[in-house]
Amino acid sequence: MKTDAEYLQLAIDQAKKSASEGGVPIGAVLVDKDGKVLGAGHNQRMQKKSATLHGEMDALENAGRLPGSAYKGATMYTTLSPCDMCTGACLMYGISRVVMGENKTFIGGENYLRQRGVEVVNLDNEECYQLMQDFIKEKPQEWNEDIGV
């Protein structure tokens, strides 16, 4: 089984894919308790003109319809602290762990996840941080729109 840093790298690859498409550079990967990648995705709000297609939501969508047991013990790897919507989706499906690349750019529902028994890990990854800083500098209006400002 891969390490948290290795799975996060898969999410970073997704974030870079979004950036290459002109989107918000946030990526996510859902991994089951046995280390199998169930789904990977990236923020596509700009690309698909979607109100809800954040990285975590795209990873869940790409995982497809799964039995509830598939999410038990699963980890959501995401390049940025999950927003309230993505936090809710993780809770709804009973995802046990959330591993984020960074939360200096944005702090989402981390405390709520912890209160609900989810293990939350921040890898404080510099590449994740820099991807976001570059995007915010280049496209501040799109960033503010993405977080609902």
VMD Tcl script that draws the C-alpha trace (Angstrom):
set ca {
  {0.00 0.00 0.00}
  {1.20 3.51 -0.78}
  {1.94 6.20 1.78}
  {-0.25 9.23 2.39}
  {2.28 11.35 0.49}
  {2.09 9.01 -2.53}
  {-1.70 9.10 -2.62}
  {-1.62 12.87 -2.20}
  {0.65 13.02 -5.25}
  {-2.17 11.42 -7.26}
  {-4.45 14.24 -6.06}
  {-1.78 16.80 -7.00}
  {-1.65 15.30 -10.48}
  {-5.41 15.87 -10.68}
  {-4.99 19.47 -9.48}
  {-2.42 20.08 -12.21}
  {-4.82 18.62 -14.75}
  {-7.45 21.11 -13.67}
  {-4.93 23.95 -13.92}
  {-3.94 22.84 -17.42}
  {-7.63 23.05 -18.38}
  {-7.91 26.58 -16.97}
  {-9.68 25.47 -13.80}
  {-9.12 25.75 -10.08}
  {-6.09 23.57 -9.19}
  {-7.70 21.29 -6.64}
  {-7.57 17.52 -6.97}
  {-8.80 14.58 -4.94}
  {-8.49 10.81 -4.78}
  {-10.74 8.41 -2.87}
  {-8.92 5.31 -1.61}
  {-10.51 2.32 0.10}
  {-9.20 0.68 3.28}
  {-7.16 -1.79 1.20}
  {-5.34 0.94 -0.74}
  {-7.35 0.67 -3.95}
  {-8.12 3.96 -5.70}
  {-11.90 4.10 -6.06}
  {-12.07 7.42 -7.85}
  {-9.98 10.45 -8.76}
  {-11.11 13.87 -9.80}
  {-10.42 17.57 -9.97}
  {-12.27 20.82 -9.62}
  {-14.22 21.42 -12.83}
  {-16.44 24.33 -11.88}
  {-14.98 26.56 -14.56}
  {-14.52 23.89 -17.22}
  {-18.05 22.50 -16.97}
  {-19.74 25.64 -15.61}
  {-20.80 23.60 -12.59}
  {-21.86 24.96 -9.24}
  {-20.84 21.80 -7.39}
  {-18.02 19.99 -9.17}
  {-15.24 20.45 -6.64}
  {-12.33 18.01 -6.62}
  {-13.76 15.79 -3.90}
  {-17.18 15.74 -5.54}
  {-15.61 14.79 -8.87}
  {-13.64 11.97 -7.22}
  {-16.86 10.64 -5.68}
  {-18.66 10.95 -9.02}
  {-15.86 9.12 -10.81}
  {-15.93 6.34 -8.21}
  {-19.44 5.64 -9.42}
  {-22.25 4.08 -7.50}
  {-20.77 1.95 -4.72}
  {-22.27 0.02 -1.84}
  {-22.12 1.90 1.46}
  {-19.57 -0.57 2.77}
  {-17.04 0.60 0.15}
  {-16.67 3.94 1.96}
  {-16.09 2.48 5.43}
  {-12.43 2.87 6.24}
  {-11.84 4.91 3.07}
  {-9.63 8.00 2.86}
  {-10.29 11.12 0.82}
  {-7.02 12.70 -0.30}
  {-7.49 16.31 -1.31}
  {-5.02 19.04 -2.15}
  {-6.90 21.66 -0.11}
  {-8.92 21.66 3.10}
  {-12.44 20.53 2.12}
  {-15.20 23.14 1.90}
  {-18.51 22.65 3.71}
  {-20.07 20.89 0.70}
  {-17.21 18.41 0.36}
  {-17.04 17.95 4.13}
  {-20.72 17.04 4.07}
  {-20.21 14.54 1.27}
  {-17.40 12.85 3.20}
  {-19.64 12.62 6.26}
  {-22.65 11.44 4.27}
  {-20.72 8.49 2.85}
  {-18.96 7.63 6.10}
  {-15.43 8.27 4.86}
  {-13.14 7.63 7.82}
  {-10.12 9.80 6.98}
  {-9.46 13.02 5.15}
  {-5.86 13.77 4.23}
  {-5.30 17.26 2.87}
  {-2.36 18.83 1.13}
  {-2.67 22.16 2.90}
  {-4.95 24.53 4.78}
  {-2.99 27.78 4.73}
  {-4.97 28.96 1.71}
  {-8.38 27.94 3.04}
  {-9.70 26.21 6.14}
  {-12.85 24.26 5.51}
  {-14.81 21.84 7.67}
  {-11.86 20.23 9.41}
  {-13.17 20.76 12.94}
  {-16.60 19.46 12.02}
  {-15.04 16.35 10.49}
  {-13.09 15.76 13.71}
  {-16.19 16.32 15.84}
  {-17.94 13.64 13.80}
  {-15.11 11.12 14.35}
  {-13.22 11.52 11.07}
  {-9.44 11.44 11.27}
  {-8.08 14.61 9.64}
  {-4.45 14.84 8.54}
  {-2.75 17.92 7.11}
  {0.43 17.10 5.17}
  {1.25 20.83 4.77}
  {2.49 20.21 1.25}
  {4.32 23.14 -0.34}
  {3.41 22.17 -3.90}
  {-0.31 22.20 -3.06}
  {0.08 25.61 -1.43}
  {2.00 27.06 -4.36}
  {-0.53 25.79 -6.92}
  {-3.26 27.66 -5.06}
  {-1.23 30.82 -4.55}
  {-0.37 30.99 -8.24}
  {-4.03 30.51 -9.19}
  {-5.29 33.12 -6.72}
  {-2.73 35.63 -7.97}
  {-3.70 35.00 -11.61}
  {-7.47 34.59 -11.16}
  {-8.66 36.15 -7.88}
  {-12.23 36.56 -9.09}
  {-12.53 32.88 -9.98}
  {-11.08 31.86 -6.62}
  {-13.55 34.07 -4.75}
  {-16.38 32.61 -6.79}
  {-15.24 29.06 -6.02}
  {-15.41 29.59 -2.27}
  {-18.68 31.51 -2.45}
  {-17.45 35.04 -1.74}
}
mol new
graphics top color blue
foreach p $ca { graphics top sphere $p radius 0.5 }
foreach p [lrange $ca 0 end-1] q [lrange $ca 1 end] { graphics top cylinder $p $q radius 0.2 }
display resetview
